[in-house]
Amino acid sequence: MAMKNINVAVLVQNTHANPNDYYGAPRATMVAPPAGIPNNIAFISNCIAAAQTGFRNTSDPTLGTIVVLPEFILQPQEGAYTAAQRTIVEGHLGTILANTPTNVLVVFGTIVNESAAGGQFYNDLMYGIGGGALQHTGKLNLSNIDLIHDGTIATTIGWDAAAPAILKQNTAIVPLQWNQSPGPNHTINFQGKRIGLSVCLDYAANLLATRIGGNPVDIHVVSSCGMQYVDGQTGIYNDTAKVIVCDAFGEWSSVNQVNQAGQSKQKSSMLTTESQISGVATKIRRTQILVPA
């Protein structure tokens, strides 16, 4: 069987020695919108540019590269964007894609915003191929730390008044039946491969299996903040599939080859580099995956 390489780069910023420090570290540069949006986007853009470098054969224009950023990295420190501010951010992300090579898939991480009517919050994964349209898929499972207010973990200060009563229960996972975000695109074709996309707890809950209609994926990309690789995910993979987890916890990011039963057959080694990007000490982990041509 003929095989080919695809580059993989995942962004992390801290090792999170304090497990309660989910929000400060992955969004260290995020400041209040809308004034802070240009600075935030500049940081994201510079991270994506840096992530495309450092591979042995970046001069090959046919070699695909997947760049993945963690969950919440697009979120401002005080909680959620307004619907209008999200539109501004989406415009900036579209510009980044327009200036990204066509052999690069960018998974931007998630953006959290309140609905235009108020009272509902979306945590959406934004992604796209260079030169193409910006797409998104919604996170359907919510942990009891996902909704935050004034930059503080929700369970520390209690839920926002707008949150439905079910979310105010101290439960680990709450299905967002009240708040299923628009955006049914849970897969994308890139470099001839079918790629599935999940956010954090949706991955742990094996939700991609219910979204792909029995058609397995070649690569599963997970953007998360507090999620490790999970063995035994079923109904998702072919027998040469790869699972890419980009987590804000640097040591929790990984790339695994799995079989059809979702069992890891091999974990890829990753090279971690640290550099100053927009004045922030930022770590990028890189590897190459081998997939059928």
C-alpha positions as CSV (number, residue, x, y, z in Angstrom):
1,M,0.0,0.0,0.0
2,A,1.4,3.4,-1.0
3,M,1.7,5.8,1.9
4,K,2.3,9.5,2.3
5,N,3.2,11.9,5.1
6,I,1.1,14.7,6.6
7,N,2.6,17.2,9.0
8,V,0.9,17.8,12.3
9,A,1.5,20.8,14.6
10,V,-0.4,21.5,17.8
11,L,-0.2,24.6,19.9
12,V,0.1,24.6,23.7
13,Q,1.1,27.3,26.1
14,N,1.5,25.8,29.5
15,T,1.7,22.6,31.4
16,H,-1.0,23.6,33.8
17,A,0.6,22.6,37.1
18,N,-2.6,23.9,38.8
19,P,-5.6,21.9,37.4
20,N,-7.9,24.9,38.2
21,D,-5.9,27.1,35.9
22,Y,-7.7,26.2,32.7
23,Y,-8.5,29.6,31.6
24,G,-5.6,31.9,32.3
25,A,-3.0,29.9,30.5
26,P,-4.4,29.0,27.1
27,R,-5.8,32.5,26.8
28,A,-2.9,34.4,28.3
29,T,-3.0,37.1,25.6
30,M,-6.8,37.5,25.5
31,V,-8.1,40.8,26.6
32,A,-11.5,42.5,26.7
33,P,-13.3,42.8,23.3
34,P,-13.8,44.5,21.1
35,A,-10.6,46.6,21.6
36,G,-8.6,43.5,22.2
37,I,-9.7,41.5,19.2
38,P,-7.0,42.7,16.8
39,N,-4.3,41.8,19.3
40,N,-5.8,38.4,19.9
41,I,-6.1,37.7,16.2
42,A,-2.5,38.8,15.6
43,F,-1.4,36.3,18.2
44,I,-3.4,33.5,16.6
45,S,-2.2,34.4,13.1
46,N,1.5,34.4,14.3
47,C,1.0,31.1,16.0
48,I,-0.4,29.5,12.9
49,A,2.4,30.9,10.8
50,A,5.0,29.5,13.2
51,A,3.3,26.1,13.4
52,Q,3.8,25.6,9.7
53,T,7.6,25.9,10.0
54,G,10.1,23.5,11.6
55,F,9.3,20.4,9.5
56,R,12.0,18.7,7.4
57,N,10.3,19.2,4.1
58,T,8.2,22.3,4.3
59,S,9.3,23.3,0.8
60,D,7.2,20.5,-0.7
61,P,4.0,22.3,-1.8
62,T,2.1,19.0,-2.1
63,L,2.7,17.9,1.6
64,G,-0.3,18.6,3.7
65,T,0.0,20.3,7.2
66,I,-2.7,20.2,9.9
67,V,-2.4,23.0,12.5
68,V,-4.5,22.6,15.6
69,L,-5.1,25.1,18.4
70,P,-6.7,24.2,21.8
71,E,-10.3,24.8,23.0
72,F,-11.0,28.3,24.4
73,I,-8.0,30.0,22.9
74,L,-10.3,32.4,21.0
75,Q,-12.3,33.2,24.1
76,P,-11.9,36.6,25.9
77,Q,-10.9,36.5,29.5
78,E,-14.2,37.8,30.8
79,G,-16.3,35.0,29.4
80,A,-18.2,35.0,26.1
81,Y,-18.3,37.3,23.1
82,T,-21.5,38.9,22.0
83,A,-22.9,37.7,18.7
84,A,-21.7,40.9,17.0
85,Q,-18.2,40.4,18.3
86,R,-18.2,36.8,17.1
87,T,-18.9,38.1,13.6
88,I,-15.9,40.4,13.9
89,V,-13.7,37.5,15.0
90,E,-15.0,35.2,12.2
91,G,-14.1,37.9,9.7
92,H,-10.5,38.0,11.0
93,L,-10.3,34.2,10.9
94,G,-11.5,34.2,7.3
95,T,-8.8,36.6,6.4
96,I,-6.2,34.3,8.0
97,L,-7.5,31.4,5.9
98,A,-7.4,33.5,2.8
99,N,-3.7,34.1,3.4
100,T,-2.9,30.5,4.4
101,P,-1.5,28.0,1.8
102,T,-4.1,25.6,0.3
103,N,-2.2,22.6,1.6
104,V,-2.8,23.6,5.2
105,L,-5.8,22.7,7.4
106,V,-6.2,25.1,10.3
107,V,-8.3,24.1,13.4
108,F,-8.5,27.4,15.2
109,G,-9.8,26.2,18.6
110,T,-13.2,27.3,19.9
111,I,-15.0,30.6,20.2
112,V,-17.6,31.1,22.9
113,N,-20.4,33.6,22.4
114,E,-23.8,34.4,23.7
115,S,-26.7,34.1,21.3
116,A,-28.0,37.3,19.6
117,A,-31.3,37.0,21.6
118,G,-29.3,36.4,24.8
119,G,-29.4,33.6,27.4
120,Q,-27.8,30.9,25.3
121,F,-24.1,30.2,24.9
122,Y,-22.3,28.5,22.1
123,N,-18.8,26.9,22.2
124,D,-17.9,26.3,18.5
125,L,-14.9,24.8,16.9
126,M,-13.7,27.0,14.0
127,Y,-11.7,25.5,11.1
128,G,-11.0,25.6,7.4
129,I,-8.5,24.9,4.6
130,G,-6.2,27.6,3.4
131,G,-7.9,29.6,0.7
132,G,-11.3,28.2,1.6
133,A,-14.3,29.1,3.6
134,L,-14.3,29.3,7.4
135,Q,-16.5,26.5,8.9
136,H,-17.6,25.5,12.4
137,T,-19.1,22.7,14.4
138,G,-20.8,23.0,17.8
139,K,-19.8,21.4,21.1
140,L,-22.8,19.6,22.5
141,N,-21.5,18.4,25.9
142,L,-20.7,20.9,28.6
143,S,-18.7,20.4,31.7
144,N,-19.4,22.4,34.8
145,I,-16.5,24.7,34.1
146,D,-17.3,25.6,30.5
147,L,-19.7,28.5,31.2
148,I,-17.7,31.2,33.0
149,H,-18.3,34.8,34.1
150,D,-15.8,37.6,34.5
151,G,-13.0,35.1,33.7
152,T,-13.7,32.9,36.7
153,I,-14.5,29.2,36.6
154,A,-18.3,28.9,37.0
155,T,-18.3,26.5,39.9
156,T,-16.1,28.9,41.8
157,I,-18.7,31.7,41.8
158,G,-21.9,30.0,40.8
159,W,-23.7,30.0,37.5
160,D,-24.6,33.0,35.5
161,A,-28.3,33.9,36.0
162,A,-28.9,33.3,32.3
163,A,-27.9,29.6,32.5
164,P,-30.7,27.1,32.6
165,A,-31.4,25.3,35.9
166,I,-30.0,22.0,34.6
167,L,-26.6,23.6,34.1
168,K,-26.5,24.8,37.7
169,Q,-26.3,21.3,39.0
170,N,-22.8,20.2,40.0
171,T,-22.6,17.5,37.4
172,A,-19.5,16.5,35.4
173,I,-21.2,16.4,32.0
174,V,-24.5,18.0,30.9
175,P,-25.9,17.4,27.4
176,L,-26.6,20.8,25.8
177,Q,-30.0,19.8,24.5
178,W,-31.2,23.4,25.2
179,N,-28.3,24.8,23.2
180,Q,-27.2,22.8,20.3
181,S,-25.1,25.1,18.3
182,P,-25.6,25.6,14.6
183,G,-23.0,24.0,12.3
184,P,-23.5,20.4,11.3
185,N,-20.2,20.0,9.6
186,H,-18.4,17.5,11.8
187,T,-16.0,16.3,9.0
188,I,-13.9,17.8,6.3
189,N,-12.0,16.3,3.4
190,F,-8.3,17.3,3.3
191,Q,-5.5,15.8,1.2
192,G,-7.8,13.0,0.2
193,K,-8.6,12.1,3.8
194,R,-11.8,12.3,5.7
195,I,-11.2,14.2,8.9
196,G,-13.6,14.2,11.9
197,L,-13.6,17.0,14.4
198,S,-14.6,17.0,18.1
199,V,-14.4,19.4,21.1
200,C,-13.2,18.0,24.5
201,L,-16.1,16.2,26.2
202,D,-17.8,15.4,22.9
203,Y,-14.8,13.3,22.2
204,A,-14.9,11.5,25.5
205,A,-18.7,10.9,25.0
206,N,-17.9,9.3,21.5
207,L,-20.4,11.7,19.9
208,L,-18.6,11.7,16.5
209,A,-19.9,8.1,16.0
210,T,-23.4,9.5,16.0
211,R,-22.6,12.2,13.5
212,I,-20.8,10.5,10.7
213,G,-23.4,8.1,9.5
214,G,-21.3,4.9,9.7
215,N,-18.7,6.3,7.3
216,P,-15.4,6.1,9.3
217,V,-12.8,8.8,9.4
218,D,-9.1,8.6,8.5
219,I,-8.1,11.3,11.0
220,H,-9.8,12.5,14.2
221,V,-8.9,16.0,15.4
222,V,-9.8,16.9,19.0
223,S,-9.4,20.5,20.3
224,S,-9.7,20.5,24.1
225,C,-8.8,22.0,27.4
226,G,-8.4,19.2,30.0
227,M,-8.8,16.1,27.8
228,Q,-6.4,13.2,27.1
229,Y,-6.5,10.6,24.4
230,V,-9.3,8.1,25.1
231,D,-8.9,4.4,24.2
232,G,-11.9,2.4,22.9
233,Q,-13.9,4.9,20.8
234,T,-16.0,2.8,18.5
235,G,-17.9,3.4,15.3
236,I,-15.5,6.1,14.1
237,Y,-12.3,4.8,12.6
238,N,-10.8,2.7,9.8
239,D,-7.9,0.4,10.6
240,T,-5.2,2.9,9.9
241,A,-6.8,6.0,11.5
242,K,-4.9,8.7,13.5
243,V,-6.2,10.6,16.5
244,I,-4.8,14.1,17.1
245,V,-5.5,15.6,20.5
246,C,-4.5,19.2,20.9
247,D,-5.0,20.1,24.6
248,A,-4.1,23.3,26.4
249,F,-2.4,20.9,28.9
250,G,0.8,20.5,26.9
251,E,1.6,17.0,28.1
252,W,-1.9,15.8,27.3
253,S,-1.6,16.6,23.6
254,S,-0.8,13.4,21.6
255,V,-1.1,11.6,18.2
256,N,-2.1,8.0,18.2
257,Q,-2.6,5.4,15.5
258,V,-5.8,3.4,16.3
259,N,-7.6,0.4,14.9
260,Q,-11.2,0.0,14.0
261,A,-12.1,-0.7,17.7
262,G,-10.5,2.6,18.7
263,Q,-7.6,0.9,20.4
264,S,-4.2,2.6,20.2
265,K,-1.6,0.7,18.2
266,Q,1.1,3.2,18.3
267,K,1.8,6.7,19.9
268,S,3.8,9.1,17.8
269,S,6.8,10.9,19.2
270,M,6.4,14.7,19.1
271,L,9.1,17.4,19.1
272,T,8.3,20.3,21.4
273,T,9.7,23.8,20.7
274,E,9.2,27.0,22.7
275,S,9.5,30.5,21.3
276,Q,8.2,34.0,21.9
277,I,5.1,34.6,19.7
278,S,3.6,38.1,20.1
279,G,5.5,38.4,23.4
280,V,4.1,35.1,24.8
281,A,6.2,32.1,25.6
282,T,4.4,29.5,23.3
283,K,5.0,25.8,22.8
284,I,4.4,24.0,19.6
285,R,4.5,20.2,19.3
286,R,5.2,18.7,15.9
287,T,5.2,15.3,14.3
288,Q,4.5,13.6,11.0
289,I,1.8,11.0,10.4
290,L,1.8,8.3,7.7
291,V,-1.5,7.7,5.9
292,P,-2.5,5.7,2.8
293,A,-1.9,7.7,-0.3
